Amino acid sequence: MTANPYPLGLRLHGRRVVVVGGGTVATRRVPALLDAGADVLLVAPELTPALRAQVDAGRLHWVPRRFEPEDLDGAWLVQVAIDDPMAAASVSAVAAERRIFCVRADDRRAATAWTPAVTRHGPVTVAVLGGGDPRRAMTVRDAIRDLLAVRLGSDGTASTRGRPGSSAGATGGTDVVGATGTAGATGATGAGSATGGRRAGRVALVGAGPGDPELITVKGWRLLTEADVVVADRLVPGLLLDELRPDVELVDASKIPYGPSRAQEEINQILVDRALAGAVVVRLKGGDPYVFGRGGEELLACAAAGVPVTVVPGVTSSIAAPAAAGIPVTHRGVAHEFTVVSGHLAPDSPASLVRWDALAGLHGTLVILMGLKNLAAITATLIAHGRPPQTPAAVVQEATTGTQRILRSTLGEVAADLLAADLRPPAVVVVGDVVGTLDG
Ligand SMILES: C[S@@+](CC[C@H](N)C(=O)[O-])C[C@H]1O[C@@H](n2cnc3c(N)ncnc32)[C@H](O)[C@@H]1O
């Protein structure tokens, strides 16, 4: 007889959790552990770029080698995220010897603890165990999540509000929106139609929002739960990946080698190939897919191959990051325009398409993405062309996440202050009088 599991909510804050393995399973599991405040020790010879980014940001400790028994010293929990059954068994044997609960990605029956399917709604966490069947757990979890979205407000308190788009027919199962014109022009079949008796694949370009997993749209989330394949960028909220079905193929787009343009070709090809093979593909991108997200190139590649595309806009960091720092990009009587600009090229770069001299003449809000590296040159150029050095400025790093940092300064000093404060990408720079508008 198999006994029922005993449900618990582990309070992992500051407690050591060892994750063995540095691949896609670990990439999906680590964000929830970090969200719980766990002191994560990752043991793996190699890491995915997403995990390496967490290491680089100092959020977890990495031991770059294979597992050794002493790795479990001081651990409360171990997650085995490797698919080599012998190696996994030896980790769980050491864990059992030391009475440490062990989650096994490779073999649920050999595990002493199971990870449930989870949905989070403000302070409410619902965890579902499906009697050893992860698909059943996901199905029940999805139903509960939909119910909670209708019944609870974002703070987890009861509400009578319906969620956006939940009215009948508003977001039917075969909608192909936004890009239908383009895809249709190339003769693509609609989503849900059959091709030679086989399900037709499709692609959705989904904006994941700036970092807080609750800032994905309802439609984006629904498409994510329907996906067979998810091609994710480095900046997408890790907790969204944690909630994917276990059978979903997760492609880490930041892992694709080659330079930026070859890598983009590879991504386009992956989207097209998987969709033509019949898969429902979600291309999950940080913020909005069309704001410095190369979404347009991906749409054109899919359209050229006759693959239907849905575009789901996302909450862009260019507006959300200032908002998260208490800065409205417009304010009555203060700023009547805001301009979003990429600072990835220096103002004197021959490849730059930005008229920094013209931007210096504007009075409104300037939001600079990807601008940290060139910030000294950018601010000097703006000042040289007339923007006053005392103009308020702010930098918002990792906006809307638990590690958000905010720096307030002026146009003349922000580049030096940034270095002194050791702020790092991803960050948005905001310049303009709106920066101090809401300060008491
Ligand atoms: C390639 S662009 C993608 C922008 C994205 N498509 C959007 O709409 O937010 C990446 C840049 O967006 C900004 N960014 C994205 N997420 C951010 C966040 N959570 N906090 C601050 N800046 C962010 C940073 O300037 C980063 O270098």
The ligand as an SDF file (V2000), in Angstrom:
LIG
                    3D

 27 29  0  0  0  0  0  0  0  0999 V2000
   16.5840   43.8070  -24.8370 C   0  0  0  0  0  0  0  0  0  0  0  0
   15.7470   44.9790  -23.8710 S   0  0  0  0  0  0  0  0  0  0  0  0
   14.1750   44.2380  -23.7890 C   0  0  0  0  0  0  0  0  0  0  0  0
   13.1120   45.1700  -23.3110 C   0  0  0  0  0  0  0  0  0  0  0  0
   11.7770   44.4700  -23.1090 C   0  0  0  0  0  0  0  0  0  0  0  0
   11.2830   43.9630  -24.3540 N   0  0  0  0  0  0  0  0  0  0  0  0
   10.7370   45.3790  -22.4660 C   0  0  0  0  0  0  0  0  0  0  0  0
    9.7590   45.7270  -23.0990 O   0  0  0  0  0  0  0  0  0  0  0  0
   10.9050   45.6860  -21.2750 O   0  0  0  0  0  0  0  0  0  0  0  0
   16.4570   44.6650  -22.2950 C   0  0  0  0  0  0  0  0  0  0  0  0
   16.5080   45.9210  -21.4350 C   0  0  0  0  0  0  0  0  0  0  0  0
   15.2380   46.1780  -20.8690 O   0  0  0  0  0  0  0  0  0  0  0  0
   15.4150   46.7670  -19.6100 C   0  0  0  0  0  0  0  0  0  0  0  0
   14.7760   45.8930  -18.6070 N   0  0  0  0  0  0  0  0  0  0  0  0
   14.1270   44.7490  -18.8120 C   0  0  0  0  0  0  0  0  0  0  0  0
   13.6270   44.2630  -17.6660 N   0  0  0  0  0  0  0  0  0  0  0  0
   13.9530   45.1300  -16.7000 C   0  0  0  0  0  0  0  0  0  0  0  0
   13.7190   45.2150  -15.3030 C   0  0  0  0  0  0  0  0  0  0  0  0
   13.0120   44.2810  -14.6440 N   0  0  0  0  0  0  0  0  0  0  0  0
   14.2180   46.2740  -14.6290 N   0  0  0  0  0  0  0  0  0  0  0  0
   14.8960   47.2420  -15.2570 C   0  0  0  0  0  0  0  0  0  0  0  0
   15.1600   47.2170  -16.5680 N   0  0  0  0  0  0  0  0  0  0  0  0
   14.6910   46.1880  -17.2890 C   0  0  0  0  0  0  0  0  0  0  0  0
   16.9080   46.9170  -19.3680 C   0  0  0  0  0  0  0  0  0  0  0  0
   17.2920   48.1920  -19.8320 O   0  0  0  0  0  0  0  0  0  0  0  0
   17.4370   45.8200  -20.2440 C   0  0  0  0  0  0  0  0  0  0  0  0
   18.7800   46.0660  -20.5910 O   0  0  0  0  0  0  0  0  0  0  0  0
  1  2  1  0
  2  3  1  0
  2 10  1  0
  3  4  1  0
  4  5  1  0
  5  6  1  0
  5  7  1  0
  7  8  2  0
  7  9  1  0
 10 11  1  0
 11 12  1  0
 11 26  1  0
 12 13  1  0
 13 14  1  0
 13 24  1  0
 14 15  1  0
 14 23  1  0
 15 16  2  0
 16 17  1  0
 17 18  1  0
 17 23  2  0
 18 19  1  0
 18 20  2  0
 20 21  1  0
 21 22  2  0
 22 23  1  0
 24 25  1  0
 24 26  1  0
 26 27  1  0
M  CHG  2   2   1   9  -1
M  END
$$$$
